[in-house]
Amino acid sequence: MIQAVRRMYEEGLIMSVEQFERELRLLLRAEPFQPFEVVVSDGRTIYVDEPAVAFGGGRGGFIGPDEQLVEFFDCENVIEFRPATMEPRS
């Protein structure tokens, strides 16, 4: 398992902690804020519609409007961050 993860990292398929945090900072500090999506390796797409993401150490969590943790993701599972292409589900 560790060797497989290491190989994926070396091939650029896994974000480094630094890349993960750098990209999140850029997205969260954008003026004006633009919603974005986090595409995760398990097939989920997490819609982030406000800059309420707590992160550190290569992990992040999206805090919803009711101040509840909505989603959790980490650098080893994020495929990409991209501009929002969908509306959040109700």
JOQUIZI-V418454 format. One record per residue. RES is the residue in three letters. SS is DSSP state (a for helix, b for strand, c for the rest). PHI is phi in radians with two decimals (NA if undefined). NEAR is the number of other ideal C-beta (glycine too) atoms within 12 Angstrom. Layout:
# JOQUIZI-V418454
RES SS PHI NEAR
RES SS PHI NEAR
This chain:
# JOQUIZI-V418454
MET c NA 8
ILE a -1.08 9
GLN a -1.14 9
ALA a -1.15 13
VAL a -1.13 17
ARG a -1.05 13
ARG a -1.12 13
MET a -1.10 20
TYR a -1.10 20
GLU a -1.11 12
GLU c -1.48 10
GLY c 1.39 12
LEU c -1.55 19
ILE c -2.12 25
MET c -1.25 31
SER c -1.31 19
VAL a -0.99 21
GLU a -1.11 13
GLN a -1.12 20
PHE a -0.96 31
GLU a -1.25 25
ARG a -1.10 18
GLU a -1.15 27
LEU a -1.09 33
ARG a -1.00 18
LEU a -1.05 17
LEU a -1.16 31
LEU a -1.31 26
ARG a -1.64 14
ALA c -1.02 18
GLU c -2.09 9
PRO c -1.31 8
PHE c -1.08 18
GLN c -2.05 20
PRO c -0.96 26
PHE b -2.51 30
GLU b -2.11 27
VAL b -1.94 39
VAL b -1.64 24
VAL b -1.92 26
SER c -1.06 20
ASP c -1.48 16
GLY c 1.75 9
ARG c -1.29 19
THR b -2.17 25
ILE b -1.71 33
TYR b -1.55 27
VAL b -1.96 37
ASP c -1.84 25
GLU c -2.67 22
PRO c -1.37 23
ALA c -2.02 23
VAL b -1.94 35
ALA b -1.68 22
PHE b -2.66 31
GLY b 3.01 15
GLY c 1.11 14
GLY c 1.46 23
ARG b -2.21 24
GLY b -2.53 36
GLY b -2.46 23
PHE b -1.64 33
ILE b -1.68 21
GLY c -1.38 19
PRO c -1.03 12
ASP c -1.55 8
GLU c 1.11 12
GLN c -1.79 12
LEU b -1.16 17
VAL b -1.62 25
GLU b -2.50 30
PHE b -2.26 21
PHE b -2.60 33
ASP b -2.41 26
CYS c -1.07 32
GLU c -1.30 27
ASN c -1.96 26
VAL b -1.46 38
ILE b -1.48 25
GLU b -2.86 25
PHE b -1.86 34
ARG b -2.57 21
PRO b -1.01 17
ALA c -1.07 21
THR c -2.11 14
MET c -2.44 16
GLU c -1.63 11
PRO c -1.12 20
ARG c -1.39 11
SER c -1.45 4
